[in-house]
Amino acid sequence: MKGYESKATITTIKANSKVTLKIRDNFFSVEYSEERTIPDVDGVDIEAERKCLFDDVNAIVDEQANEIRQTFK
């Protein structure tokens, strides 16, 4: 909102990751969600925490998708 600076403090971040694979005539969906509580300490880099969270949930979904691909090789 233009002209307003938020006073809110981020206390929790949540990320979802999902992929749908088509292998032959079958569809497989893999989804993972994770929520993290941000500690109430000085020096927490919210952007870095958010990036770590998304990297982690995406890696889990990628790993599960690769396992499905390997099963149908």
mmCIF file of the N, C-alpha and C atoms, coordinates in Angstrom:
data_MODEL
# 
_entry.id   MODEL 
# 
loop_
_atom_site.group_PDB 
_atom_site.id 
_atom_site.type_symbol 
_atom_site.label_atom_id 
_atom_site.label_alt_id 
_atom_site.label_comp_id 
_atom_site.label_asym_id 
_atom_site.label_entity_id 
_atom_site.label_seq_id 
_atom_site.pdbx_PDB_ins_code 
_atom_site.Cartn_x 
_atom_site.Cartn_y 
_atom_site.Cartn_z 
_atom_site.occupancy 
_atom_site.B_iso_or_equiv 
_atom_site.pdbx_formal_charge 
_atom_site.auth_seq_id 
_atom_site.auth_comp_id 
_atom_site.auth_asym_id 
_atom_site.auth_atom_id 
_atom_site.pdbx_PDB_model_num 
ATOM 1   N N  . MET A 1 1  ? 0.852  -1.160  0.000   1.00 0.00 ? 1  MET A N  1 
ATOM 2   C CA . MET A 1 1  ? 0.000  0.000   0.000   1.00 0.00 ? 1  MET A CA 1 
ATOM 3   C C  . MET A 1 1  ? 0.906  1.233   0.000   1.00 0.00 ? 1  MET A C  1 
ATOM 4   N N  . LYS A 1 2  ? 0.714  2.077   -0.966  1.00 0.00 ? 2  LYS A N  1 
ATOM 5   C CA . LYS A 1 2  ? 1.569  3.244   -1.127  1.00 0.00 ? 2  LYS A CA 1 
ATOM 6   C C  . LYS A 1 2  ? 1.412  4.196   0.061   1.00 0.00 ? 2  LYS A C  1 
ATOM 7   N N  . GLY A 1 3  ? 2.568  4.616   0.594   1.00 0.00 ? 3  GLY A N  1 
ATOM 8   C CA . GLY A 1 3  ? 2.539  5.575   1.680   1.00 0.00 ? 3  GLY A CA 1 
ATOM 9   C C  . GLY A 1 3  ? 2.395  4.967   3.064   1.00 0.00 ? 3  GLY A C  1 
ATOM 10  N N  . TYR A 1 4  ? 2.264  3.657   3.144   1.00 0.00 ? 4  TYR A N  1 
ATOM 11  C CA . TYR A 1 4  ? 2.130  3.006   4.448   1.00 0.00 ? 4  TYR A CA 1 
ATOM 12  C C  . TYR A 1 4  ? 3.257  2.006   4.618   1.00 0.00 ? 4  TYR A C  1 
ATOM 13  N N  . GLU A 1 5  ? 3.906  2.061   5.755   1.00 0.00 ? 5  GLU A N  1 
ATOM 14  C CA . GLU A 1 5  ? 4.960  1.095   6.061   1.00 0.00 ? 5  GLU A CA 1 
ATOM 15  C C  . GLU A 1 5  ? 4.423  0.124   7.111   1.00 0.00 ? 5  GLU A C  1 
ATOM 16  N N  . SER A 1 6  ? 4.444  -1.138  6.777   1.00 0.00 ? 6  SER A N  1 
ATOM 17  C CA . SER A 1 6  ? 3.900  -2.168  7.662   1.00 0.00 ? 6  SER A CA 1 
ATOM 18  C C  . SER A 1 6  ? 4.659  -2.225  8.984   1.00 0.00 ? 6  SER A C  1 
ATOM 19  N N  . LYS A 1 7  ? 3.923  -2.425  10.037  1.00 0.00 ? 7  LYS A N  1 
ATOM 20  C CA . LYS A 1 7  ? 4.502  -2.577  11.368  1.00 0.00 ? 7  LYS A CA 1 
ATOM 21  C C  . LYS A 1 7  ? 4.478  -4.043  11.805  1.00 0.00 ? 7  LYS A C  1 
ATOM 22  N N  . ALA A 1 8  ? 3.966  -4.891  10.934  1.00 0.00 ? 8  ALA A N  1 
ATOM 23  C CA . ALA A 1 8  ? 3.842  -6.312  11.251  1.00 0.00 ? 8  ALA A CA 1 
ATOM 24  C C  . ALA A 1 8  ? 5.217  -6.974  11.360  1.00 0.00 ? 8  ALA A C  1 
ATOM 25  N N  . THR A 1 9  ? 5.300  -7.963  12.199  1.00 0.00 ? 9  THR A N  1 
ATOM 26  C CA . THR A 1 9  ? 6.499  -8.769  12.352  1.00 0.00 ? 9  THR A CA 1 
ATOM 27  C C  . THR A 1 9  ? 6.191  -10.174 11.864  1.00 0.00 ? 9  THR A C  1 
ATOM 28  N N  . ILE A 1 10 ? 7.039  -10.687 10.989  1.00 0.00 ? 10 ILE A N  1 
ATOM 29  C CA . ILE A 1 10 ? 6.847  -12.050 10.505  1.00 0.00 ? 10 ILE A CA 1 
ATOM 30  C C  . ILE A 1 10 ? 7.263  -13.008 11.607  1.00 0.00 ? 10 ILE A C  1 
ATOM 31  N N  . THR A 1 11 ? 6.346  -13.869 12.006  1.00 0.00 ? 11 THR A N  1 
ATOM 32  C CA . THR A 1 11 ? 6.635  -14.852 13.048  1.00 0.00 ? 11 THR A CA 1 
ATOM 33  C C  . THR A 1 11 ? 6.619  -16.268 12.507  1.00 0.00 ? 11 THR A C  1 
ATOM 34  N N  . THR A 1 12 ? 5.970  -16.471 11.359  1.00 0.00 ? 12 THR A N  1 
ATOM 35  C CA . THR A 1 12 ? 5.863  -17.794 10.756  1.00 0.00 ? 12 THR A CA 1 
ATOM 36  C C  . THR A 1 12 ? 5.932  -17.644 9.245   1.00 0.00 ? 12 THR A C  1 
ATOM 37  N N  . ILE A 1 13 ? 6.635  -18.579 8.601   1.00 0.00 ? 13 ILE A N  1 
ATOM 38  C CA . ILE A 1 13 ? 6.634  -18.637 7.142   1.00 0.00 ? 13 ILE A CA 1 
ATOM 39  C C  . ILE A 1 13 ? 6.231  -20.046 6.733   1.00 0.00 ? 13 ILE A C  1 
ATOM 40  N N  . LYS A 1 14 ? 5.547  -20.154 5.610   1.00 0.00 ? 14 LYS A N  1 
ATOM 41  C CA . LYS A 1 14 ? 5.058  -21.447 5.141   1.00 0.00 ? 14 LYS A CA 1 
ATOM 42  C C  . LYS A 1 14 ? 5.319  -21.528 3.639   1.00 0.00 ? 14 LYS A C  1 
ATOM 43  N N  . ALA A 1 15 ? 5.711  -22.712 3.188   1.00 0.00 ? 15 ALA A N  1 
ATOM 44  C CA . ALA A 1 15 ? 5.967  -22.914 1.765   1.00 0.00 ? 15 ALA A CA 1 
ATOM 45  C C  . ALA A 1 15 ? 5.314  -24.212 1.315   1.00 0.00 ? 15 ALA A C  1 
ATOM 46  N N  . ASN A 1 16 ? 4.798  -24.185 0.096   1.00 0.00 ? 16 ASN A N  1 
ATOM 47  C CA . ASN A 1 16 ? 4.230  -25.366 -0.538  1.00 0.00 ? 16 ASN A CA 1 
ATOM 48  C C  . ASN A 1 16 ? 4.960  -25.590 -1.855  1.00 0.00 ? 16 ASN A C  1 
ATOM 49  N N  . SER A 1 17 ? 5.132  -26.852 -2.199  1.00 0.00 ? 17 SER A N  1 
ATOM 50  C CA . SER A 1 17 ? 5.715  -27.185 -3.489  1.00 0.00 ? 17 SER A CA 1 
ATOM 51  C C  . SER A 1 17 ? 4.934  -28.362 -4.046  1.00 0.00 ? 17 SER A C  1 
ATOM 52  N N  . LYS A 1 18 ? 4.664  -28.321 -5.346  1.00 0.00 ? 18 LYS A N  1 
ATOM 53  C CA . LYS A 1 18 ? 3.885  -29.389 -5.961  1.00 0.00 ? 18 LYS A CA 1 
ATOM 54  C C  . LYS A 1 18 ? 4.329  -29.569 -7.406  1.00 0.00 ? 18 LYS A C  1 
ATOM 55  N N  . VAL A 1 19 ? 4.354  -30.802 -7.827  1.00 0.00 ? 19 VAL A N  1 
ATOM 56  C CA . VAL A 1 19 ? 4.648  -31.111 -9.221  1.00 0.00 ? 19 VAL A CA 1 
ATOM 57  C C  . VAL A 1 19 ? 3.745  -32.272 -9.640  1.00 0.00 ? 19 VAL A C  1 
ATOM 58  N N  . THR A 1 20 ? 3.317  -32.234 -10.896 1.00 0.00 ? 20 THR A N  1 
ATOM 59  C CA . THR A 1 20 ? 2.543  -33.334 -11.462 1.00 0.00 ? 20 THR A CA 1 
ATOM 60  C C  . THR A 1 20 ? 3.329  -33.887 -12.641 1.00 0.00 ? 20 THR A C  1 
ATOM 61  N N  . LEU A 1 21 ? 3.504  -35.191 -12.645 1.00 0.00 ? 21 LEU A N  1 
ATOM 62  C CA . LEU A 1 21 ? 4.253  -35.868 -13.694 1.00 0.00 ? 21 LEU A CA 1 
ATOM 63  C C  . LEU A 1 21 ? 3.309  -36.713 -14.534 1.00 0.00 ? 21 LEU A C  1 
ATOM 64  N N  . LYS A 1 22 ? 3.555  -36.728 -15.823 1.00 0.00 ? 22 LYS A N  1 
ATOM 65  C CA . LYS A 1 22 ? 2.830  -37.658 -16.689 1.00 0.00 ? 22 LYS A CA 1 
ATOM 66  C C  . LYS A 1 22 ? 3.847  -38.678 -17.173 1.00 0.00 ? 22 LYS A C  1 
ATOM 67  N N  . ILE A 1 23 ? 3.610  -39.911 -16.812 1.00 0.00 ? 23 ILE A N  1 
ATOM 68  C CA . ILE A 1 23 ? 4.467  -41.007 -17.241 1.00 0.00 ? 23 ILE A CA 1 
ATOM 69  C C  . ILE A 1 23 ? 3.577  -42.001 -17.962 1.00 0.00 ? 23 ILE A C  1 
ATOM 70  N N  . ARG A 1 24 ? 3.852  -42.145 -19.232 1.00 0.00 ? 24 ARG A N  1 
ATOM 71  C CA . ARG A 1 24 ? 2.998  -42.929 -20.127 1.00 0.00 ? 24 ARG A CA 1 
ATOM 72  C C  . ARG A 1 24 ? 1.584  -42.352 -20.061 1.00 0.00 ? 24 ARG A C  1 
ATOM 73  N N  . ASP A 1 25 ? 0.613  -43.136 -19.650 1.00 0.00 ? 25 ASP A N  1 
ATOM 74  C CA . ASP A 1 25 ? -0.771 -42.660 -19.568 1.00 0.00 ? 25 ASP A CA 1 
ATOM 75  C C  . ASP A 1 25 ? -1.204 -42.340 -18.144 1.00 0.00 ? 25 ASP A C  1 
ATOM 76  N N  . ASN A 1 26 ? -0.246 -42.280 -17.223 1.00 0.00 ? 26 ASN A N  1 
ATOM 77  C CA . ASN A 1 26 ? -0.566 -42.061 -15.817 1.00 0.00 ? 26 ASN A CA 1 
ATOM 78  C C  . ASN A 1 26 ? -0.053 -40.711 -15.340 1.00 0.00 ? 26 ASN A C  1 
ATOM 79  N N  . PHE A 1 27 ? -0.801 -40.110 -14.431 1.00 0.00 ? 27 PHE A N  1 
ATOM 80  C CA . PHE A 1 27 ? -0.397 -38.859 -13.805 1.00 0.00 ? 27 PHE A CA 1 
ATOM 81  C C  . PHE A 1 27 ? -0.073 -39.119 -12.334 1.00 0.00 ? 27 PHE A C  1 
ATOM 82  N N  . PHE A 1 28 ? 1.003  -38.513 -11.857 1.00 0.00 ? 28 PHE A N  1 
ATOM 83  C CA . PHE A 1 28 ? 1.422  -38.635 -10.463 1.00 0.00 ? 28 PHE A CA 1 
ATOM 84  C C  . PHE A 1 28 ? 1.652  -37.229 -9.928  1.00 0.00 ? 28 PHE A C  1 
ATOM 85  N N  . SER A 1 29 ? 1.096  -36.947 -8.773  1.00 0.00 ? 29 SER A N  1 
ATOM 86  C CA . SER A 1 29 ? 1.309  -35.645 -8.132  1.00 0.00 ? 29 SER A CA 1 
ATOM 87  C C  . SER A 1 29 ? 2.075  -35.848 -6.842  1.00 0.00 ? 29 SER A C  1 
ATOM 88  N N  . VAL A 1 30 ? 3.017  -34.961 -6.634  1.00 0.00 ? 30 VAL A N  1 
ATOM 89  C CA . VAL A 1 30 ? 3.808  -34.965 -5.412  1.00 0.00 ? 30 VAL A CA 1 
ATOM 90  C C  . VAL A 1 30 ? 3.687  -33.563 -4.822  1.00 0.00 ? 30 VAL A C  1 
ATOM 91  N N  . GLU A 1 31 ? 3.381  -33.505 -3.550  1.00 0.00 ? 31 GLU A N  1 
ATOM 92  C CA . GLU A 1 31 ? 3.214  -32.209 -2.896  1.00 0.00 ? 31 GLU A CA 1 
ATOM 93  C C  . GLU A 1 31 ? 3.807  -32.273 -1.501  1.00 0.00 ? 31 GLU A C  1 
ATOM 94  N N  . TYR A 1 32 ? 4.411  -31.167 -1.086  1.00 0.00 ? 32 TYR A N  1 
ATOM 95  C CA . TYR A 1 32 ? 4.972  -31.084 0.257   1.00 0.00 ? 32 TYR A CA 1 
ATOM 96  C C  . TYR A 1 32 ? 4.774  -29.659 0.772   1.00 0.00 ? 32 TYR A C  1 
ATOM 97  N N  . SER A 1 33 ? 4.476  -29.545 2.039   1.00 0.00 ? 33 SER A N  1 
ATOM 98  C CA . SER A 1 33 ? 4.267  -28.255 2.673   1.00 0.00 ? 33 SER A CA 1 
ATOM 99  C C  . SER A 1 33 ? 5.015  -28.253 4.005   1.00 0.00 ? 33 SER A C  1 
ATOM 100 N N  . GLU A 1 34 ? 5.593  -27.106 4.336   1.00 0.00 ? 34 GLU A N  1 
ATOM 101 C CA . GLU A 1 34 ? 6.301  -27.004 5.611   1.00 0.00 ? 34 GLU A CA 1 
ATOM 102 C C  . GLU A 1 34 ? 6.117  -25.594 6.155   1.00 0.00 ? 34 GLU A C  1 
ATOM 103 N N  . GLU A 1 35 ? 5.964  -25.505 7.442   1.00 0.00 ? 35 GLU A N  1 
ATOM 104 C CA . GLU A 1 35 ? 5.804  -24.223 8.118   1.00 0.00 ? 35 GLU A CA 1 
ATOM 105 C C  . GLU A 1 35 ? 6.901  -24.100 9.158   1.00 0.00 ? 35 GLU A C  1 
ATOM 106 N N  . ARG A 1 36 ? 7.496  -22.932 9.240   1.00 0.00 ? 36 ARG A N  1 
ATOM 107 C CA . ARG A 1 36 ? 8.568  -22.697 10.214  1.00 0.00 ? 36 ARG A CA 1 
ATOM 108 C C  . ARG A 1 36 ? 8.254  -21.459 11.045  1.00 0.00 ? 36 ARG A C  1 
ATOM 109 N N  . THR A 1 37 ? 8.572  -21.548 12.318  1.00 0.00 ? 37 THR A N  1 
ATOM 110 C CA . THR A 1 37 ? 8.410  -20.419 13.228  1.00 0.00 ? 37 THR A CA 1 
ATOM 111 C C  . THR A 1 37 ? 9.738  -19.676 13.283  1.00 0.00 ? 37 THR A C  1 
ATOM 112 N N  . ILE A 1 38 ? 9.667  -18.386 13.123  1.00 0.00 ? 38 ILE A N  1 
ATOM 113 C CA . ILE A 1 38 ? 10.858 -17.548 13.148  1.00 0.00 ? 38 ILE A CA 1 
ATOM 114 C C  . ILE A 1 38 ? 11.167 -17.196 14.600  1.00 0.00 ? 38 ILE A C  1 
ATOM 115 N N  . PRO A 1 39 ? 12.389 -17.462 15.039  1.00 0.00 ? 39 PRO A N  1 
ATOM 116 C CA . PRO A 1 39 ? 12.731 -17.130 16.422  1.00 0.00 ? 39 PRO A CA 1 
ATOM 117 C C  . PRO A 1 39 ? 12.728 -15.615 16.635  1.00 0.00 ? 39 PRO A C  1 
ATOM 118 N N  . ASP A 1 40 ? 12.364 -15.224 17.813  1.00 0.00 ? 40 ASP A N  1 
ATOM 119 C CA . ASP A 1 40 ? 12.291 -13.793 18.143  1.00 0.00 ? 40 ASP A CA 1 
ATOM 120 C C  . ASP A 1 40 ? 13.671 -13.308 18.609  1.00 0.00 ? 40 ASP A C  1 
ATOM 121 N N  . VAL A 1 41 ? 14.579 -13.254 17.656  1.00 0.00 ? 41 VAL A N  1 
ATOM 122 C CA . VAL A 1 41 ? 15.935 -12.800 17.965  1.00 0.00 ? 41 VAL A CA 1 
ATOM 123 C C  . VAL A 1 41 ? 16.364 -11.764 16.935  1.00 0.00 ? 41 VAL A C  1 
ATOM 124 N N  . ASP A 1 42 ? 17.259 -10.896 17.335  1.00 0.00 ? 42 ASP A N  1 
ATOM 125 C CA . ASP A 1 42 ? 17.807 -9.911  16.406  1.00 0.00 ? 42 ASP A CA 1 
ATOM 126 C C  . ASP A 1 42 ? 18.698 -10.613 15.396  1.00 0.00 ? 42 ASP A C  1 
ATOM 127 N N  . GLY A 1 43 ? 18.757 -10.060 14.228  1.00 0.00 ? 43 GLY A N  1 
ATOM 128 C CA . GLY A 1 43 ? 19.663 -10.584 13.223  1.00 0.00 ? 43 GLY A CA 1 
ATOM 129 C C  . GLY A 1 43 ? 19.095 -11.684 12.347  1.00 0.00 ? 43 GLY A C  1 
ATOM 130 N N  . VAL A 1 44 ? 17.820 -12.035 12.504  1.00 0.00 ? 44 VAL A N  1 
ATOM 131 C CA . VAL A 1 44 ? 17.219 -13.045 11.637  1.00 0.00 ? 44 VAL A CA 1 
ATOM 132 C C  . VAL A 1 44 ? 16.960 -12.396 10.277  1.00 0.00 ? 44 VAL A C  1 
ATOM 133 N N  . ASP A 1 45 ? 17.488 -13.018 9.243   1.00 0.00 ? 45 ASP A N  1 
ATOM 134 C CA . ASP A 1 45 ? 17.311 -12.524 7.880   1.00 0.00 ? 45 ASP A CA 1 
ATOM 135 C C  . ASP A 1 45 ? 16.103 -13.248 7.277   1.00 0.00 ? 45 ASP A C  1 
ATOM 136 N N  . ILE A 1 46 ? 14.954 -12.581 7.256   1.00 0.00 ? 46 ILE A N  1 
ATOM 137 C CA . ILE A 1 46 ? 13.710 -13.197 6.790   1.00 0.00 ? 46 ILE A CA 1 
ATOM 138 C C  . ILE A 1 46 ? 13.846 -13.673 5.345   1.00 0.00 ? 46 ILE A C  1 
ATOM 139 N N  . GLU A 1 47 ? 14.466 -12.867 4.502   1.00 0.00 ? 47 GLU A N  1 
ATOM 140 C CA . GLU A 1 47 ? 14.624 -13.262 3.098   1.00 0.00 ? 47 GLU A CA 1 
ATOM 141 C C  . GLU A 1 47 ? 15.466 -14.528 2.982   1.00 0.00 ? 47 GLU A C  1 
ATOM 142 N N  . ALA A 1 48 ? 16.532 -14.634 3.760   1.00 0.00 ? 48 ALA A N  1 
ATOM 143 C CA . ALA A 1 48 ? 17.374 -15.831 3.742   1.00 0.00 ? 48 ALA A CA 1 
ATOM 144 C C  . ALA A 1 48 ? 16.608 -17.033 4.289   1.00 0.00 ? 48 ALA A C  1 
ATOM 145 N N  . GLU A 1 49 ? 15.842 -16.821 5.356   1.00 0.00 ? 49 GLU A N  1 
ATOM 146 C CA . GLU A 1 49 ? 15.025 -17.904 5.918   1.00 0.00 ? 49 GLU A CA 1 
ATOM 147 C C  . GLU A 1 49 ? 14.002 -18.391 4.895   1.00 0.00 ? 49 GLU A C  1 
ATOM 148 N N  . ARG A 1 50 ? 13.368 -17.455 4.201   1.00 0.00 ? 50 ARG A N  1 
ATOM 149 C CA . ARG A 1 50 ? 12.379 -17.803 3.176   1.00 0.00 ? 50 ARG A CA 1 
ATOM 150 C C  . ARG A 1 50 ? 13.030 -18.595 2.052   1.00 0.00 ? 50 ARG A C  1 
ATOM 151 N N  . LYS A 1 51 ? 14.203 -18.168 1.599   1.00 0.00 ? 51 LYS A N  1 
ATOM 152 C CA . LYS A 1 51 ? 14.906 -18.879 0.533   1.00 0.00 ? 51 LYS A CA 1 
ATOM 153 C C  . LYS A 1 51 ? 15.272 -20.292 0.972   1.00 0.00 ? 51 LYS A C  1 
ATOM 154 N N  . CYS A 1 52 ? 15.779 -20.425 2.190   1.00 0.00 ? 52 CYS A N  1 
ATOM 155 C CA . CYS A 1 52 ? 16.121 -21.760 2.712   1.00 0.00 ? 52 CYS A CA 1 
ATOM 156 C C  . CYS A 1 52 ? 14.896 -22.658 2.762   1.00 0.00 ? 52 CYS A C  1 
ATOM 157 N N  . LEU A 1 53 ? 13.787 -22.112 3.224   1.00 0.00 ? 53 LEU A N  1 
ATOM 158 C CA . LEU A 1 53 ? 12.557 -22.895 3.319   1.00 0.00 ? 53 LEU A CA 1 
ATOM 159 C C  . LEU A 1 53 ? 12.117 -23.375 1.944   1.00 0.00 ? 53 LEU A C  1 
ATOM 160 N N  . PHE A 1 54 ? 12.057 -22.473 0.966   1.00 0.00 ? 54 PHE A N  1 
ATOM 161 C CA . PHE A 1 54 ? 11.636 -22.875 -0.373  1.00 0.00 ? 54 PHE A CA 1 
ATOM 162 C C  . PHE A 1 54 ? 12.628 -23.847 -1.001  1.00 0.00 ? 54 PHE A C  1 
ATOM 163 N N  . ASP A 1 55 ? 13.914 -23.643 -0.795  1.00 0.00 ? 55 ASP A N  1 
ATOM 164 C CA . ASP A 1 55 ? 14.909 -24.593 -1.308  1.00 0.00 ? 55 ASP A CA 1 
ATOM 165 C C  . ASP A 1 55 ? 14.671 -25.987 -0.722  1.00 0.00 ? 55 ASP A C  1 
ATOM 166 N N  . ASP A 1 56 ? 14.384 -26.042 0.573   1.00 0.00 ? 56 ASP A N  1 
ATOM 167 C CA . ASP A 1 56 ? 14.163 -27.331 1.241   1.00 0.00 ? 56 ASP A CA 1 
ATOM 168 C C  . ASP A 1 56 ? 12.903 -28.036 0.749   1.00 0.00 ? 56 ASP A C  1 
ATOM 169 N N  . VAL A 1 57 ? 11.781 -27.320 0.663   1.00 0.00 ? 57 VAL A N  1 
ATOM 170 C CA . VAL A 1 57 ? 10.546 -27.987 0.228   1.00 0.00 ? 57 VAL A CA 1 
ATOM 171 C C  . VAL A 1 57 ? 10.631 -28.386 -1.240  1.00 0.00 ? 57 VAL A C  1 
ATOM 172 N N  . ASN A 1 58 ? 11.261 -27.556 -2.070  1.00 0.00 ? 58 ASN A N  1 
ATOM 173 C CA . ASN A 1 58 ? 11.418 -27.922 -3.473  1.00 0.00 ? 58 ASN A CA 1 
ATOM 174 C C  . ASN A 1 58 ? 12.331 -29.137 -3.631  1.00 0.00 ? 58 ASN A C  1 
ATOM 175 N N  . ALA A 1 59 ? 13.369 -29.233 -2.830  1.00 0.00 ? 59 ALA A N  1 
ATOM 176 C CA . ALA A 1 59 ? 14.275 -30.384 -2.894  1.00 0.00 ? 59 ALA A CA 1 
ATOM 177 C C  . ALA A 1 59 ? 13.553 -31.678 -2.525  1.00 0.00 ? 59 ALA A C  1 
ATOM 178 N N  . ILE A 1 60 ? 12.679 -31.618 -1.541  1.00 0.00 ? 60 ILE A N  1 
ATOM 179 C CA . ILE A 1 60 ? 11.927 -32.811 -1.134  1.00 0.00 ? 60 ILE A CA 1 
ATOM 180 C C  . ILE A 1 60 ? 11.008 -33.258 -2.263  1.00 0.00 ? 60 ILE A C  1 
ATOM 181 N N  . VAL A 1 61 ? 10.309 -32.327 -2.886  1.00 0.00 ? 61 VAL A N  1 
ATOM 182 C CA . VAL A 1 61 ? 9.417  -32.672 -3.999  1.00 0.00 ? 61 VAL A CA 1 
ATOM 183 C C  . VAL A 1 61 ? 10.230 -33.199 -5.185  1.00 0.00 ? 61 VAL A C  1 
ATOM 184 N N  . ASP A 1 62 ? 11.348 -32.569 -5.484  1.00 0.00 ? 62 ASP A N  1 
ATOM 185 C CA . ASP A 1 62 ? 12.200 -33.039 -6.579  1.00 0.00 ? 62 ASP A CA 1 
ATOM 186 C C  . ASP A 1 62 ? 12.677 -34.467 -6.333  1.00 0.00 ? 62 ASP A C  1 
ATOM 187 N N  . GLU A 1 63 ? 13.072 -34.763 -5.105  1.00 0.00 ? 63 GLU A N  1 
ATOM 188 C CA . GLU A 1 63 ? 13.537 -36.109 -4.755  1.00 0.00 ? 63 GLU A CA 1 
ATOM 189 C C  . GLU A 1 63 ? 12.419 -37.138 -4.939  1.00 0.00 ? 63 GLU A C  1 
ATOM 190 N N  . GLN A 1 64 ? 11.226 -36.815 -4.475  1.00 0.00 ? 64 GLN A N  1 
ATOM 191 C CA . GLN A 1 64 ? 10.096 -37.733 -4.628  1.00 0.00 ? 64 GLN A CA 1 
ATOM 192 C C  . GLN A 1 64 ? 9.744  -37.927 -6.099  1.00 0.00 ? 64 GLN A C  1 
ATOM 193 N N  . ALA A 1 65 ? 9.782  -36.859 -6.882  1.00 0.00 ? 65 ALA A N  1 
ATOM 194 C CA . ALA A 1 65 ? 9.490  -36.958 -8.312  1.00 0.00 ? 65 ALA A CA 1 
ATOM 195 C C  . ALA A 1 65 ? 10.531 -37.820 -9.009  1.00 0.00 ? 65 ALA A C  1 
ATOM 196 N N  . ASN A 1 66 ? 11.795 -37.675 -8.632  1.00 0.00 ? 66 ASN A N  1 
ATOM 197 C CA . ASN A 1 66 ? 12.855 -38.497 -9.230  1.00 0.00 ? 66 ASN A CA 1 
ATOM 198 C C  . ASN A 1 66 ? 12.673 -39.967 -8.881  1.00 0.00 ? 66 ASN A C  1 
ATOM 199 N N  . GLU A 1 67 ? 12.226 -40.263 -7.665  1.00 0.00 ? 67 GLU A N  1 
ATOM 200 C CA . GLU A 1 67 ? 11.969 -41.652 -7.278  1.00 0.00 ? 67 GLU A CA 1 
ATOM 201 C C  . GLU A 1 67 ? 10.856 -42.252 -8.150  1.00 0.00 ? 67 GLU A C  1 
ATOM 202 N N  . ILE A 1 68 ? 9.818  -41.479 -8.421  1.00 0.00 ? 68 ILE A N  1 
ATOM 203 C CA . ILE A 1 68 ? 8.733  -41.961 -9.286  1.00 0.00 ? 68 ILE A CA 1 
ATOM 204 C C  . ILE A 1 68 ? 9.272  -42.207 -10.689 1.00 0.00 ? 68 ILE A C  1 
ATOM 205 N N  . ARG A 1 69 ? 10.062 -41.270 -11.232 1.00 0.00 ? 69 ARG A N  1 
ATOM 206 C CA . ARG A 1 69 ? 10.644 -41.440 -12.568 1.00 0.00 ? 69 ARG A CA 1 
ATOM 207 C C  . ARG A 1 69 ? 11.495 -42.705 -12.650 1.00 0.00 ? 69 ARG A C  1 
ATOM 208 N N  . GLN A 1 70 ? 12.303 -42.941 -11.596 1.00 0.00 ? 70 GLN A N  1 
ATOM 209 C CA . GLN A 1 70 ? 13.174 -44.120 -11.581 1.00 0.00 ? 70 GLN A CA 1 
ATOM 210 C C  . GLN A 1 70 ? 12.364 -45.419 -11.546 1.00 0.00 ? 70 GLN A C  1 
ATOM 211 N N  . THR A 1 71 ? 11.254 -45.396 -10.871 1.00 0.00 ? 71 THR A N  1 
ATOM 212 C CA . THR A 1 71 ? 10.392 -46.578 -10.774 1.00 0.00 ? 71 THR A CA 1 
ATOM 213 C C  . THR A 1 71 ? 9.858  -46.990 -12.130 1.00 0.00 ? 71 THR A C  1 
ATOM 214 N N  . PHE A 1 72 ? 9.633  -46.028 -12.999 1.00 0.00 ? 72 PHE A N  1 
ATOM 215 C CA . PHE A 1 72 ? 9.009  -46.319 -14.295 1.00 0.00 ? 72 PHE A CA 1 
ATOM 216 C C  . PHE A 1 72 ? 10.001 -46.306 -15.457 1.00 0.00 ? 72 PHE A C  1 
ATOM 217 N N  . LYS A 1 73 ? 11.289 -46.354 -15.173 1.00 0.00 ? 73 LYS A N  1 
ATOM 218 C CA . LYS A 1 73 ? 12.284 -46.423 -16.245 1.00 0.00 ? 73 LYS A CA 1 
ATOM 219 C C  . LYS A 1 73 ? 12.266 -47.765 -16.912 1.00 0.00 ? 73 LYS A C  1 
# 
